[in-house]
Amino acid sequence: MAETAVMNTLKVTYFEDMKALADRNGFPDWLLAMRHQARENFSNQEFPHTRQEEWRQTNIAPINNTSYHSLTAPPGIIPAKKSVEAVKYGNWTELVFIDGYFTPELSQVQKLPKGLHASSLHDAIHNSETVRIVEQHLNTVLKDRNAYTTLNTAFLQDGGFVHLEKNTVLDNPLHIIFATSHRQDDTASYIRNLFVLERCSQASIIVSYVNLADELHYLNNVVDEIVLGENAQLKWYKIVEEGPTGSHLATTEVQQARDSHFDSYTMSLEGKTIRNQLCVSLSGEGAICNLSGLYLNDSHRLIDNAIEITHAQPHCNSRIMYKGVLDGDSKAVFTGKVHVHQAAQKTDSDQLSNNLLLSDNATIHTRPQLEIYADDVKCTHGATIGSPPESIIFYFRSRGIDEPTARAMLTYGFAEEVITDLDIPVLSERLGRYVYDKFSP
């Protein structure tokens, strides 16, 4: 009873901020109704806790017990342009959001090819050419996951929007940057992204989360909805670099039609608490998804990668390959859940979780889960956990390399396998340099 009373007290702050949000910015009635329903749903939901099986190893009580002030309007102060330029990649279209709100003066938009619409979600809702796509797909892929995804919908205002018409192929990646500014401590930002690729379209999208405010305590609450039409192909790169005291709770829902192809790369580099929930529904025959990830953790921090793949149709393939490097007294959780429906014959699914522990106090919980209701399938899983081999370290030392350098070289080599799979050279180079610098003595 006491715990329930505390939770209800913490909810009061959210409801007060919902009233402050009101119906600002002239949003259409259908979206206001969506937000209102989410508010009603949130009032009846409990925050995720360790008594729930999905969250058993992921204790986010420090987030639940913080009375976050929700950001309901764009920030009044724009960060210096040079601080944002440092996280850009080059001569592509790069959309910059500060504290969850689009900031055109810091963005760079190249001439967009015909068939591509890339903008803020707010602008897409208010644009007569794109509002139909938003209304058709927004909040249709997202499932009722937890109180935080519901909160995201209740505060829905802005985020990234990408729509590719059929047969549209992008030559260059799109880069969407979500930067946290020097806002007040204990504030929450709500980021909503919608990516729709129609039949036979192809794109590469990089989404970066960066902290420009050093030791700020904050929460980024993120929801991505990705819709892939028949034979559409998306390479999706997510980079999480929230800083040592920033928290990141994200849910990504992907819906794939027949013969579509989804490649994802999730790089969790820094954050106090990071949870990446990636849920892929292979809803069309012949759909393929390849999910890769790298997570680096140290100090007293938590990273949780929760993967869920639903094979709903036959002849679909899925691959999961994640690597983690843990140091200090950090903790990581990896869950790979594959659900194969009875109709999903000829399913081919494989998952692998490899983890390198650099400290005796670091902890990893890896949980492969297979639910198979079809009888003609191929499903495998594997996991490894260990420290750098002492025999190889001895080999390096026998050739004049000191022990710290030897351990750093082995750690970099372990992580590099994921980085070299990235087919965007500037991204691969920057991430490789980050990993090298982090573990070099």
Secondary structure, DSSP 8 states (H G I E B T S, - for coil): -HHHHHHHHHHHHHHHHHHHHTTGGG--HHHHHHHHHHHHHHHT-----TTSGGGTT---HHHHTS--EE--S--SS---HHHHHTT--SSSEEEEEETTEE-GGG-B-----TTEEEEEHHHHHT-TTTHHHHHHHTTTS-----HHHHHHHHT----EEEEE-TT-B-SS-EEEEEEE-S--SSEEEEEEEEEEE-TT-EEEEEEEEEESSTT--EEEEEEEEEEE-TT-EEEEEEEEE--TTEEEEEEEEEEE-TT-EEEEEEEEEE-SEEEEEEEEEE-STT-EEEEEEEEEE-SS-EEEEEEEEEE-SSS-EEEEEEEEEE-TT-EEEEEEEEEE-TT-TTEEEEEEEEEEE-STT-EEEEEEEEEE--SSEEEEEEEEEE---HHHHHHHHHTT--HHHHHHHHHHHHHHHHHTT---HHHHHHHHHHHHHHH--
